[in-house]
Amino acid sequence: MNLADFVKDKRKRVKLTQPELAEKAGVGLRFIRELEQGKQTLRLDKVNQVLQLFGCEVGAVPHTTKTDT
């Protein structure tokens, strides 16, 4: 599941509209729409403001390959 689908799914599960999510997260409605549409260039701090409402955040994750042990 990509980030756009994740946010949209979580928002719907808690029965929030896009404007309600924007207000609760302290971001603009346009930002929520762009996030849910999968816009490639979004401010990470604002993405995390939204994800914080769902107990999540975006961050660096170590990349492993099949040869890593």
Secondary structure as the mmCIF struct_conf table of DSSP 4:
data_model
#
loop_
_struct_conf.conf_type_id
_struct_conf.id
_struct_conf.beg_label_comp_id
_struct_conf.beg_label_asym_id
_struct_conf.beg_label_seq_id
_struct_conf.end_label_comp_id
_struct_conf.end_label_asym_id
_struct_conf.end_label_seq_id
HELX_RH_AL_P HELX_RH_AL_P1 LEU A 3 ARG A 13
TURN_TY1_P TURN_TY1_P1 VAL A 14 LYS A 15
HELX_RH_AL_P HELX_RH_AL_P2 GLN A 18 ALA A 25
TURN_TY1_P TURN_TY1_P2 GLY A 26 GLY A 26
BEND BEND1 VAL A 27 VAL A 27
HELX_RH_AL_P HELX_RH_AL_P3 LEU A 29 GLU A 36
TURN_TY1_P TURN_TY1_P3 GLN A 37 GLY A 38
BEND BEND2 GLN A 40 GLN A 40
HELX_RH_AL_P HELX_RH_AL_P4 LEU A 44 GLN A 52
TURN_TY1_P TURN_TY1_P4 LEU A 53 GLY A 55
TURN_TY1_P TURN_TY1_P5 LYS A 66 THR A 67
#
